[in-house]
Amino acid sequence: MDKDKIIQELIEQVKQLNSRLAFYEDRILKREEENAELKIEIIELKARLNKDSSNSSKPPSSEGYKKKPALPKAKNGKQGGQKGHEGKTLKQSSDPDQVISCLPEPCKCGHKFLSSELALAERRQVFDLPKPRLEITEYQIHKGTCPVCGTNCRGNTPEGVNAPVQYGTGVKSYMVLLGTHFNVPFKKVQLLFGDLFGYPINESTAFSAGKQCYERLTKTEGIIKARIADSQTAHADETGIRVAGKLGWLHAATSHSYTYLFMHEKRGRMALESEKSLLNDFSGWLVHDCWSSYFRFHKFKHALCGAHILRELEYLIENYHSKWAKVFKQFLLSIYQMPFEERIKRRQLINCRYDKICDYGIKSEPLPVKTPGKRGRYKRSKGLNLVERLIREKIAVLAFAFNSEVPFTNNLAERDIRPSKVKQKVSNCFRTFKGAEIYARIQGFISTARKNNRNVFAELCNTFDGHNFITEM
């Protein structure tokens, strides 16, 4: 009996030990799962911290003093313009506005030089601003009574002269140029006019000048839209703008000669299919950054920005040590550096190599996993999302390789949209949506004038007079 009791107690102890062992094994498994999740989270957080302008869409300005120089330093280490750089050195004018003769003092012996005894030894010119002032033109309106029929006759002023006192087109153009292109706030425009000319204009006057210019550019904007819609290649981009306390979107559609900007409350489909957008009438190549809303259009051909793809690949290389991303980055850069004729000859080889790298990427990336305790879609890695997109949009990715009219990047649209970010940094936001629309239309016209090597101030003056180089073409 004692032996049976002892055996029974031992059996119970073994059961308790097995139960405890199962309990601790379960806890260990849960801890391992938690550790695995925490490791993934740590990797993702580190990757987020390591984001910069070279491996993500973050702007260089967000890096502060740590940002890398836009261009590498010269190999010889010399500062300033390098050999072959076309400088803009100030040169003497053949037609100076004022000439002052510097005559020598009388000689030590007392002889005073005659003009016939002197010869020009050297010319020195000083380029300076004249004292700024506003030119005031008075229109005196005369009237009289006809001695023959008794009709009262009165003189007429030129078109646009409607008030006893008003600012002319030059002042209005200058205000618009400062406020839009040079991002000077209305208050500082007022202070500048007071300091320079002694006439501190009202802020409402500066806004009214912009509104008038906006209205005068209605026809011009329509022509710009039509020209871009008819072009072989266009670039598109969009950026968020703070408007009246809310997020609005500035959309850009540009070509090498024209810039079209418009504001919309939305970023995606509603904006791109609206009357403001020109994509409904476009049929060429559109270069963009793979925003999904652009792929809803099937009338035009799509080309993806190579710079965006390179940044995503660099992100995978730096943070996840992705081998396939490194291979694809080298492959893409080799195509970009290859002469166009060579690309055409090697087209089949390039396509085959593209497919092999993407296949290697699919096999290298982990499959989507279900996050315990969370509903919804399975969690996918950034690398898997990218490689699937590269497979799906292969034609758009390689559009630059086999079409000479398609560039490698979407940098043209990004350059045209960048001034709005500077504007936002200066003024923080637009007070009204109408103010943002005024800015977009005028900035689009100014950018177009720059692209066509036109004097922006002169073209703004012409716009206020009812014509400009766009309407006259």
Secondary structure, 3 states (H helix, E strand, C coil): CHHHHHHHHHHHHHHHHHHHHHHHHHHHHHHHHHHHHHHHHHHHHHHHHCCCCCCCCCCHHHHHHHCCCCCCCCCCCCCCCCCCCCCCCCCCCCCCCCCCCCCCCCCCCCCCCCHHHCCCCCCCCCCCCCCCCCCCCCCCCCEEECCCCCCEEECCCCCCCCCCCCCCHHHHHHHHHHHHHCCCCHHHHHHHHHHHHCCCCCHHHHHHHHHHHHHHCHHHHHHHHHHHHCCCEEEEEEEEEEECCEEEEEEEEECCCCEEEEEECCCCHHHHCCCCCCHHHCCCEEEECCCHHHHHCCCCEEEECHHHHHHHHHHHHHHHCCHHHHHHHHHHHHHHHCCHHHHHHCHHHHHHHHHHHHHHHHHHCCCCECCCCCCCCCECCHHHHHHHHHHHCHHHHCHHHHCCCCCCCCHHHHHHHHHHHHHHHHHCCECCHHHHHHHHHHHHHHHHHHHCCCCHHHHHHHHHCCCCHHHHC
